[in-house]
Amino acid sequence: MRIFGPDLDKLVEQGGRAQELMQNIRGIEDLRTEKLTGMPRMKVSIDRQAVARVGLTPGDVIRAIRVGMAGEEESEV
């Protein structure tokens, strides 16, 4: 079973509660909760006019942010 939602604290609480309720059910053998990393989110708003003034597109900016934050795989050998 998976529990999804935007509030990490609530997910930890609900996951623990679900584990408590399910741990004594006969036949359940691999019951575990995944550790949440608490990775912060970042919301980016792009000033399209400012980006255009320097010759970029909004996609260029998003791509640069993605590469800077997570890296990018070019190829595999």
C-alpha positions as CSV (number, residue, x, y, z in Angstrom):
1,M,0.0,0.0,0.0
2,R,1.2,3.5,-0.7
3,I,0.1,6.7,0.8
4,F,0.6,9.9,-1.1
5,G,0.2,13.6,-0.3
6,P,1.9,17.0,-0.2
7,D,2.4,17.2,3.6
8,L,5.5,15.2,4.6
9,D,4.8,15.4,8.3
10,K,1.3,14.1,7.8
11,L,2.7,11.3,5.5
12,V,5.1,10.2,8.3
13,E,2.2,10.2,10.8
14,Q,-0.2,8.3,8.5
15,G,2.5,5.8,7.5
16,G,3.3,5.0,11.1
17,R,-0.4,4.6,11.9
18,A,-0.9,2.3,8.9
19,Q,2.1,0.2,10.0
20,E,0.7,-0.1,13.5
21,L,-2.7,-1.3,12.2
22,M,-1.2,-3.8,9.7
23,Q,1.7,-5.3,11.6
24,N,-0.4,-8.0,13.3
25,I,-2.3,-9.1,10.3
26,R,-1.5,-12.7,9.6
27,G,0.2,-13.2,6.2
28,I,1.9,-9.8,6.0
29,E,5.6,-10.4,6.0
30,D,7.4,-7.5,4.4
31,L,5.8,-4.5,6.1
32,R,8.0,-1.3,6.2
33,T,7.7,2.4,5.9
34,E,10.0,4.3,3.6
35,K,12.1,7.1,5.1
36,L,11.1,10.4,3.7
37,T,14.0,12.7,2.8
38,G,12.2,15.9,3.4
39,M,13.7,17.3,0.3
40,P,12.6,20.9,-0.1
41,R,10.7,22.1,-3.0
42,M,11.5,25.1,-5.1
43,K,9.0,27.1,-7.1
44,V,10.5,29.0,-10.0
45,S,8.7,32.0,-11.6
46,I,10.4,33.1,-14.8
47,D,10.4,36.8,-15.9
48,R,9.9,36.1,-19.6
49,Q,10.8,39.7,-20.6
50,A,14.0,39.6,-18.7
51,V,14.9,36.2,-20.1
52,A,14.2,37.3,-23.6
53,R,16.4,40.4,-23.2
54,V,19.4,38.2,-22.7
55,G,18.5,35.9,-25.6
56,L,17.1,32.9,-23.6
57,T,13.8,31.1,-23.5
58,P,12.0,30.0,-20.4
59,G,12.9,26.4,-21.3
60,D,16.6,27.4,-21.3
61,V,16.2,28.7,-17.7
62,I,14.3,25.6,-16.5
63,R,16.9,23.3,-18.1
64,A,19.8,25.1,-16.5
65,I,18.1,24.9,-13.1
66,R,17.4,21.2,-13.5
67,V,21.0,20.5,-14.5
68,G,22.3,22.6,-11.7
69,M,20.1,20.9,-9.1
70,A,20.1,17.3,-10.2
71,G,22.7,17.0,-13.0
72,E,22.0,15.5,-16.4
73,E,23.1,12.2,-17.9
74,E,24.7,12.8,-21.3
75,S,25.4,9.2,-22.3
76,E,26.1,5.7,-20.9
77,V,29.2,3.7,-21.7
